[in-house]
Amino acid sequence: MADKLFTCCLTPDELEQRQQSIRIDRMLAKEKSLHRRLVKILLLGAGESGKSTFLKQMRIIHGQKFTDDDLRDYRTVIFSNIVKGTKVLVDARDKLHIPWGNKENEEHGEAVMKYDSSVKLDVTTFPKYVPHIKALWADKGIQDAFDRRNEYQLGDSVKYFLDEVDRVGQPNFTPTNADILHSRKATKGIVEHNLDIKGIPFKFVDVGGQRSQRQKWFMCFEGVTSILFLVSSSEFDQVLMEDRITNRLEESCNIFETIVNNKSFANVSIILFLNKTDLLEDKVKAVNIRDYFSSFQGNPQDMTDVQNFILNMFDSRRRERTKPLFHHFTTAIDTENIKFVFQAVKDTILQDNLKSLMLQ
């Protein structure tokens, strides 16, 4: 009542200012409420662990379609992945002194090696490389080089795209969701993506995992609800691109130890994703993990023994032992797998977030 009497005494300008002030107060209250409800998920892990692929899956699973511009960008990335991947194979065959299966394919190799990486590939330039790439991928020397890929740096998705090169080389090629999930472009800096999941605002933050990018991680730590730490579990026999010495799995363990024991994250749920289960399954059939980790005691060809050993490598780095380590074995390119896993992860995150809100 007093408020109404007070407004009667105001001039039209003063009344407008008061109403504007009320509107601003309401907006701020709404923003504060939204901020308190915001679930901020930080995706961390070494380079090529699957963080960006997981983010793509979140878009696919929650119905955010890729735009025409997105599809054009991914098409260019895929063209680049194929030609650069083929160049790596040709170069590796030479450096590993593997003979050509068919000596005539040397000309195809020379044609691909002439590609200038600074030149952008498109629907007119890429098809010119397709005959060369097909001939090379069918060559025994290139296949032998591919089988020794742990000795050099080759992207995980190269085989997928080389098997699909006829389709990708068509003039009307439009990337499928599977193509987009397999495409590889290193994350530079910080990529944020907002999603509304059943009325709850989620902010996913993807930060580059290469050593040169990690100094940017601390910029994203404020207001974090949960950290999803991704590991490429199949990389136990590979070394870092950055120094060509450090074992990739050991590097991931060291990063995880720094994050999981950071006092800033004492009240943040940290969930471990041991990713690339599909590649690990193939690898244990041919590669003995004991050759790289002498402490392994199980059956090197038993998937469960290998997974449990890798899980323990990470779990043993935690100093705080009162809570269990939430973990999942994942395949980031498998939409159904990620959909199932994220449902469980989301429940864990929201329960922890609700507890923290009740304490505020």
NORRAUR-V46023 format. One record per helix or strand. SS is the DSSP state (h for helix, s for strand). FROM is the first residue (numbers start at 1). TO is the last residue. If there is no record, write none. Layout:
BEGIN
ss:SS from:FROM to:TO
ss:SS from:FROM to:TO
END
This chain:
BEGIN
ss:h from:2 to:8
ss:h from:12 to:37
ss:s from:39 to:44
ss:h from:51 to:61
ss:h from:68 to:95
ss:h from:105 to:113
ss:h from:127 to:137
ss:h from:140 to:147
ss:h from:149 to:151
ss:h from:158 to:163
ss:h from:165 to:168
ss:h from:177 to:182
ss:s from:190 to:197
ss:s from:200 to:207
ss:h from:211 to:220
ss:s from:226 to:232
ss:s from:239 to:239
ss:s from:247 to:247
ss:h from:248 to:260
ss:h from:263 to:265
ss:s from:269 to:275
ss:h from:277 to:284
ss:h from:289 to:291
ss:h from:303 to:315
ss:s from:326 to:329
ss:h from:335 to:359
END
